[in-house]
Amino acid sequence: MSALELDETHDPERVSWIEVAPESDFPIQNLPFGIFSTERRDPRIGVAIGDRILDLRAIAEAGHLDEVADRAMLCGERLNELMAAGRPVWRALRGRLSDLLRVGGARALRDMPDAFCSFGEARMHLPARIGDYIDFYSSLEHATNLGRLFRPTGDPLLPNWRWIPIGYHGRSATIVPSGTPIRRPCGQRKSPEAEAPVFAPSRRLDIELEIGFFAGPGTALGERIPGERVREHIFGSVLVNDWSARDIQSWEYQPLGPFLGKSFATTISPWVVTMDALEPFRVAGPVQIPAPLPYLQRHDPENFSIALSVRLSSASMRERGCDPSTISRTSFASMYWSQAQQLTHAASNGATIRPGDLFASGTISGALPGSQGSLIELTENGAHPLELPDGEKRAFLEDGDEVTLLARCEREGFRSIGFGAAQGRVMPAESDRFA
Amino acid sequence: MSALELDETHDPERVSWIEVAPESDFPIQNLPFGIFSTERRDPRIGVAIGDRILDLRAIAEAGHLDEVADRAMLCGERLNELMAAGRPVWRALRGRLSDLLRVGGARALRDMPDAFCSFGEARMHLPARIGDYIDFYSSLEHATNLGRLFRPTGDPLLPNWRWIPIGYHGRSATIVPSGTPIRRPCGQRKSPEAEAPVFAPSRRLDIELEIGFFAGPGTALGERIPGERVREHIFGSVLVNDWSARDIQSWEYQPLGPFLGKSFATTISPWVVTMDALEPFRVAGPVQIPAPLPYLQRHDPENFSIALSVRLSSASMRERGCDPSTISRTSFASMYWSQAQQLTHAASNGATIRPGDLFASGTISGALPGSQGSLIELTENGAHPLELPDGEKRAFLEDGDEVTLLARCEREGFRSIGFGAAQGRVMPAESDRFA
């Protein structure tokens, strides 16, 4: 493995003068960016540290970041300008923030208690204006499982899958931050024996556990991104729940791909964990056979060792005071196609990439039972429903179910970091008055 | 047929005091909106009249539109705010502009020669910030032709096609205004007999002749658009050329649909012809069997009688002074799924619709020879190349080829109107240095 690009911001001995609980997702080694507002602050950039948020606009306006970044890019309502600024700026800003927050570092923020607020005071917003949203299909196990369910008579893995990081464009307008209620969609579904479809609320509402990344500086029309420079083009990652209505999806998706079975909502976690924060957790991905074409060849260890889990709580569980049930545990480390390969491929035809474009991995599924990132896989298309702690069964989601995605990076010799949560609760479908 | 919603702006006797040539696309009955700039004007809203552009910002700032619309929505750099304003505002603005420009109407603009510029002085820009872009597949003839070519062993029309206005999300970042050069994309292609794909410039570059519409006020997450109100949600239409690399598309599109074979560029015409201008050309669409589900039932004559043509000129033709060759003539009138059905369907799962979202029809093809909207259909997958006036043959596009889409509405008793052009010239692929 080539050397990781580590610096003093990754030092596990570094601690913040802001109190950080040992199990916190947000120690000083993380420093993720998000957009928050409070009663007296309009939406602006914040940095998570422990269970507090540092108001980046406040400290930029006080001049404490002038040496590393242009004030304007730190004082907007979204992260797009910072994403556009490029990796040297991202790294300089990270170094400066780490120094401002560390014990023994610069003391400028010690006299600015108003530059912080608690998580409880803040409302989180989308981190970026998302121009285009691409969803990939990069887990070998997931693609195989889905192929078996959707095309039972054919080869589950299509001939192009090992050559191309397969993906499609999703709907950017319906990407919502964690906590946004998810209304059960209506749509067409048709059972194999029925003569005609019906338009009705989905009965097979599912989740997809994914990790997405935000593009950095981007490209102009006609440009490509060579594999050896793709690192400069990825700003950071978030959790993604690609809510999926399986009954709508299976009836509509031929031949142009998923559409209304996916476009009703996509939840993301609000804190963007930078690729610099993820650097210690970089690992080699699985061997790729056949070897990818030259433009898709790997240049670094391009995968990331990120442990993922999915929690579910039903309305009944919450009423009875049951803890959420962990229904899946898996890892991002073994994804077949890496984020770098995904971006290189998406730009390989010269399509414009804009700062803030979101690229999701596709469902992250492992090979072992209980390591799949969707209910359709975990329950084998509903044949083996999950049993919840209070005795309820779940083939697919019921109204009132709340799903929480979590992610955590751990490695010997490094401070663990996490992603926070991507959470959403299912609301009943709108009445069928237009049906 | 129910009555058309006509008013005095559609009066064929109405003429402008601005000179308009008899064959002009832009008589006073049209009044399309676009975004233009000149040497001394930054991008702003304009209205085409004859071969001149009325500077909407200039006349709004002079107070001449205060009775019909908020100044701010007329003084921006894109049409999104006007699109968001809704049909009563659109109609009032159209009525006022018609009155300001007609012989015998309000005289306010007679003393403002600076409020006009010529087409030759102006550079045209994208009319809107396009949030999401959906491309449908709504021509029965096109879907049948493509199905036969891409799935030669199966039923060309899949079982869902007559129930669902099939569509997918495209890339909004690469939508470009008419005149933008189109670089031939590189990508993976694989011939059936080859063991592995290659990454190389596309050899089967094609066009798709389409009409797209821009969404009006839009919807919030979870809302639907009932069929009887969909008219209030469509602002206007443009020509769309959905450039397609057939070799990339055929290798990549299973199972998630078109991706890099389409995302490299989409050209639109710069003038948005409002649905009010198109009102006289409203006609009933083809009978739909089976009858659509209730939420998709038609409420008006929902189709539009728009004659379309595709012109091609090669570099060699231009050198020899040949006129462009018309390679296809077809009509929008017989599209199976209407724009109203497309939008109702896209919003039927509660997905957010934003003002300025673009919805394209899919390739418009008729049943007769020479009425197909793509080369793959016109040449039967390259088997029968077109012959150009200078003797060249064309199965797919060559570098230097220039394609122009045109559209025109004609109806007995009404003044004809047109769309202007969506034009693009093919540039050679970028060198393969990253391949």
Interface residues (C-beta under 8 A of the other chain):
Chain A: G131 D132 Y137 G147 F150 R151 L158 N160 W163 I164 I166 G167 Y168 H169 G170 R171 S172 A173 T174 V176 T180 R183 P185 C186 G187 Q188 K190 A196 P197 V198 F199 L221 G222 E223 R224 P226 G227 A245 I248 W251 E252 Y253 Q254 P255 L256 G257 P258 F259 L260 G261 S263 F264 A265 P290 L293 P294 Y295 H345 A346 S348 N349 G350 A351 T352 I353 R354 D357 M427 E430 F434 A435
Chain B: G131 D132 Y137 G147 F150 R151 L158 N160 W163 I164 I166 G167 Y168 H169 G170 R171 S172 A173 T174 V176 T180 R183 P185 C186 G187 Q188 K190 A196 P197 V198 F199 L221 G222 E223 R224 P226 G227 A245 I248 W251 E252 Y253 Q254 P255 L256 G257 P258 F259 L260 G261 S263 F264 A265 P290 L293 P294 Y295 H345 A346 S348 N349 G350 A351 T352 I353 R354 D357 M427 E430 F434 A435
